[in-house]
Amino acid sequence: MAFYRSDPTMSAQLAELLDRLSKEGRPGLRNNVSITWISYRQQNPNSCSGVGAGWSEKRLLYPASVVKLIYAIAIEAWLQK
């Protein structure tokens, strides 16, 4: 389920960042991380109005702690206010 439109420029920037971090002493980073990067260019975005890039975004992951996920959602809601 894609909730953003893929942006080739953002994808290239993400790949370059992962390459740089791997060369700076984080070997195997590409295989151990999953990233979804979304940019909303509107003040009040609609669903599916974002553009973005992903790395291993289709890989299914189980969060280490569901509580941490809930805290992250609460922090995001707090920051939005």
C-alpha positions, 0 to 999 in steps of 0.5 A: 500500500503506497501512501506517497508518490515515489520521488526519484531524487529523494530515492537517490539521496537516500541511497547516497546517504546509506552508501556514505554511512556504510563507508563511514564505518557502518558496514551492512547498514543497507541490510539492517535498516528499513526507511520510509521518508515522506515529504508533504509540500502542503501546509495541510496535506491530504492522504496520498499527497506526499512524495517520498522514498523508501529503503526496504520498505516492503520488508515486514518488520515487527517493532521491538516494543509496541509500547515504543511505537505508541510513544512515537505516535503520541510524540508525533501528535504532540509535535503537530500541536 
